[in-house]
């Protein structure tokens, strides 16, 4: 008997989708994608925000996002039975926001993975048995303002050493292991060199499939030692600012894995969502689908070819070097000297928000990777 596991990207039911939920129009949230999640034996999405009523956001760079508690009803209606919580927004409203999310998911019998009241809980896998198959899911997130390092609430951190041991241990207990990672460079349609290396490593460690999201745009995929790795699914349900209601923000795909007699096959389901004229999901068809497939093949070719991959990364660094360097430096030597002598107060050039931004640059693996690359090498 075939078992269907479907994995989708970022689910953040705000703006027009929040209005649908308040009006009980749950079918409008999922649109034409609904039959896929409804018919799956295991439907997984990334809950890219806390479900909470608290109004106390944490201090961080970037927006703090939350959705109403009623959003859980939409997830239930859509057939979602597992949400990944290891992402950079799950702690936007602190431990109260995460506690609320865990509570409402448990009450609605929607399982969670990737976050918890401490690191031990956050590292716990999701394991279930479907059609006599034991299926496991592990979930990690890059280290921004979301991950836990010990006894505090938070998401399961990206830590290749700890992640490796978890993958090895869980793979012994299950027939199929899916590793889902939240990370990469936002709005860049390729993995960074570190992301590609890490995800290949997770496949080598024992994952049967590795799936990534976070970048808010879809990327390509490859087979690494016969294991499929998907480098970006794009947004699933994320109606955002008007300037994002077009382009790659609105394009994504879900992956349906078909498990049968020790085999793992997959189907890619491309769609539009959150567009200016229509926020609900619409499956790509005809010319749009053909254009998507051509672009996907182009991305796949770059990912699997080191020469093309390195050139694309170098070209991207050129576009980023000035903005990243501007975040760090006060270039005038005399100003730095005056600051060192406490003649010129530092608060003219540094603020608490600037220090928070710097913390994110060095703490988050992708930001650190770009910063190091732009400072440490001559970009051709």
VENVEN-V588372 format. One record per residue. N is the residue number from 1. SS is DSSP state (H for helix, E for strand, - for the rest). PSI is psi in whole degrees, -180 to 180 (NA if undefined). NEAR is the number of other ideal C-beta (glycine too) atoms within 12 Angstrom. Layout:
# VENVEN-V588372
n->{N/N}
ss->{SS/SS}
psi->{PSI/PSI}
near->{NEAR/NEAR}
This chain:
# VENVEN-V588372
n->{1/2/3/4/5/6/7/8/9/10/11/12/13/14/15/16/17/18/19/20/21/22/23/24/25/26/27/28/29/30/31/32/33/34/35/36/37/38/39/40/41/42/43/44/45/46/47/48/49/50/51/52/53/54/55/56/57/58/59/60/61/62/63/64/65/66/67/68/69/70/71/72/73/74/75/76/77/78/79/80/81/82/83/84/85/86/87/88/89/90/91/92/93/94/95/96/97/98/99/100/101/102/103/104/105/106/107/108/109/110/111/112/113/114/115/116/117/118/119/120/121/122/123/124/125/126/127/128/129/130/131/132/133/134/135/136/137/138/139/140/141/142/143/144/145/146/147/148/149/150/151/152/153/154/155/156/157/158/159/160/161/162/163/164/165/166/167/168/169/170/171/172/173/174/175/176/177/178/179/180/181/182/183/184/185/186/187/188/189/190/191/192/193/194/195/196/197/198/199/200/201/202/203/204/205/206/207/208/209/210/211/212/213/214/215/216/217/218/219/220/221/222/223/224/225/226/227/228/229/230/231/232/233/234/235/236/237/238/239/240/241/242/243/244/245/246/247/248/249/250/251/252/253/254/255/256/257/258/259/260/261/262/263/264/265/266/267/268/269/270/271/272/273/274/275/276/277/278/279/280/281/282/283/284/285/286/287/288/289/290/291/292/293/294/295/296/297/298/299/300/301/302/303/304/305/306/307/308/309/310/311/312/313/314/315/316/317/318/319/320/321/322/323/324/325/326/327/328/329/330/331/332/333/334/335/336/337/338/339/340/341/342/343/344/345/346/347/348/349/350/351/352/353/354/355/356/357/358/359/360/361/362/363/364/365/366/367/368/369/370/371/372/373/374/375/376/377/378/379/380}
ss->{-/-/E/E/E/E/E/E/E/E/E/E/-/-/-/H/H/H/H/H/H/H/-/-/-/H/H/H/H/H/H/H/H/H/H/H/H/H/H/-/-/E/E/E/E/E/E/-/-/E/E/-/-/-/-/-/-/-/-/-/-/-/-/-/-/E/E/-/-/-/H/H/H/H/H/H/H/-/-/-/-/E/E/E/-/-/-/-/-/-/-/-/-/H/H/H/H/H/H/H/H/H/H/H/H/H/H/-/-/-/E/E/E/-/E/E/-/-/H/H/H/H/-/-/-/E/E/E/E/E/-/-/E/E/E/E/E/E/E/E/E/-/-/-/-/-/E/-/-/-/-/-/-/E/E/-/E/-/-/H/H/H/H/H/H/H/H/H/H/H/H/-/-/-/-/E/E/E/E/E/E/E/-/-/-/-/-/-/-/-/-/-/H/H/H/H/H/H/H/H/H/H/H/H/H/-/-/-/E/E/E/E/E/-/-/-/-/E/-/-/E/E/E/E/-/-/E/E/E/E/-/-/E/-/E/E/E/E/-/-/-/H/H/H/-/-/H/H/H/H/E/E/E/E/E/E/E/E/E/E/-/-/E/E/E/E/E/E/E/E/E/E/-/-/E/-/-/E/-/-/-/E/E/-/-/H/H/H/H/H/H/H/H/H/H/H/H/H/H/H/H/H/H/H/-/H/H/H/H/H/H/H/H/H/H/H/H/H/H/H/H/H/H/H/H/H/H/H/-/-/-/-/H/H/H/H/H/H/H/H/-/-/-/-/-/H/H/H/-/-/-/H/H/H/H/H/H/H/H/H/H/H/H/-/H/H/H/H/H/H/H/H/H/H/H/H/-/-/-/-}
psi->{132/139/130/125/122/134/130/168/-141/124/111/93/74/178/-123/-33/-32/-38/-41/-44/-44/-29/9/25/61/-31/-27/-22/-44/-22/-135/-7/-14/-43/-30/-47/-36/-36/-8/147/-32/113/121/133/161/112/97/31/160/144/104/159/-2/149/31/84/156/167/123/173/149/173/152/126/139/165/158/156/-31/-14/-27/-29/-36/-43/-43/-47/-38/-1/11/125/3/130/135/137/-5/92/171/7/-6/-22/18/-27/34/-165/-31/-40/-42/-43/-45/-43/-47/-40/-47/-32/-45/-43/-34/6/37/121/157/156/145/-1/157/-172/-12/180/-39/-45/-38/-30/-10/136/164/127/132/161/124/126/44/5/134/121/133/150/130/148/125/156/146/157/91/-119/26/-26/154/149/0/-109/-7/158/150/-177/159/118/147/118/92/-32/-55/-40/-39/-48/-36/-43/-46/-42/-45/-35/-30/-19/-10/163/-37/134/122/129/123/122/136/107/178/178/120/136/8/122/19/157/151/164/-40/-41/-45/-43/-45/-45/-34/-39/-41/-36/-43/-31/-20/-6/138/-25/145/132/137/148/176/-29/-8/22/151/153/-171/-171/167/166/120/113/45/7/128/135/123/121/6/120/-15/-177/147/-63/101/86/110/-152/158/-35/-17/5/37/169/-156/-24/-33/3/132/-179/149/158/121/116/132/114/129/118/46/-3/158/111/164/159/134/132/96/152/169/152/158/26/158/-43/-12/120/-23/163/136/124/141/142/159/-124/-38/-43/-39/-43/-41/-47/-37/-45/-41/-43/-36/-45/-42/-42/-42/-44/-38/-6/112/-38/-49/-39/-48/-36/-42/-41/-43/-43/-38/-41/-35/-38/-17/-20/-42/-43/-38/-42/-36/-28/-24/-42/142/107/-19/121/-40/-38/-42/-39/-43/-37/-40/-32/3/22/-39/114/136/-27/-12/-25/-15/138/170/-39/-33/-40/-37/-41/-43/-39/-43/-36/-38/-26/-42/128/-42/-44/-43/-38/-45/-42/-46/-43/-41/-25/-29/-10/157/116/122/NA}
near->{12/20/29/33/43/40/46/49/48/44/50/47/48/36/26/30/39/30/23/32/35/22/16/14/22/31/23/30/45/39/31/24/38/30/21/35/40/21/20/34/30/38/39/49/51/51/52/44/41/49/45/35/20/23/14/18/22/30/20/27/25/23/21/28/36/34/43/27/27/27/42/33/27/44/41/25/27/41/29/42/30/40/49/48/49/50/52/48/42/54/46/40/32/27/28/24/37/42/29/33/46/34/21/30/37/17/16/25/15/35/29/44/45/50/45/36/25/21/25/19/26/42/35/26/38/37/26/26/17/26/20/14/29/24/38/37/46/47/52/51/44/39/32/37/33/47/39/32/20/16/14/25/33/40/52/45/39/44/28/27/15/23/38/24/18/36/40/24/21/33/30/17/21/28/27/39/38/46/50/50/52/47/50/44/38/30/24/32/33/38/43/41/30/27/39/39/21/36/42/29/28/43/35/24/31/29/42/39/40/46/49/53/50/49/39/39/34/47/45/38/34/32/21/27/17/14/31/34/39/46/46/46/48/51/44/52/49/45/37/31/18/17/12/28/24/18/22/28/33/36/38/45/43/46/42/34/40/26/32/21/15/11/16/30/22/29/20/33/36/37/37/38/48/42/28/20/13/21/34/31/41/26/26/29/16/11/10/19/21/14/17/28/21/16/26/32/18/20/33/29/20/30/36/23/18/16/13/19/28/22/17/29/33/24/18/29/31/20/18/30/26/16/17/30/21/16/27/24/19/21/12/12/11/13/18/17/13/17/19/13/12/10/13/18/13/19/13/13/18/19/14/14/16/20/20/21/26/22/21/27/30/24/27/35/36/40/34/28/33/38/31/23/27/29/21/15/18/11/22/11}
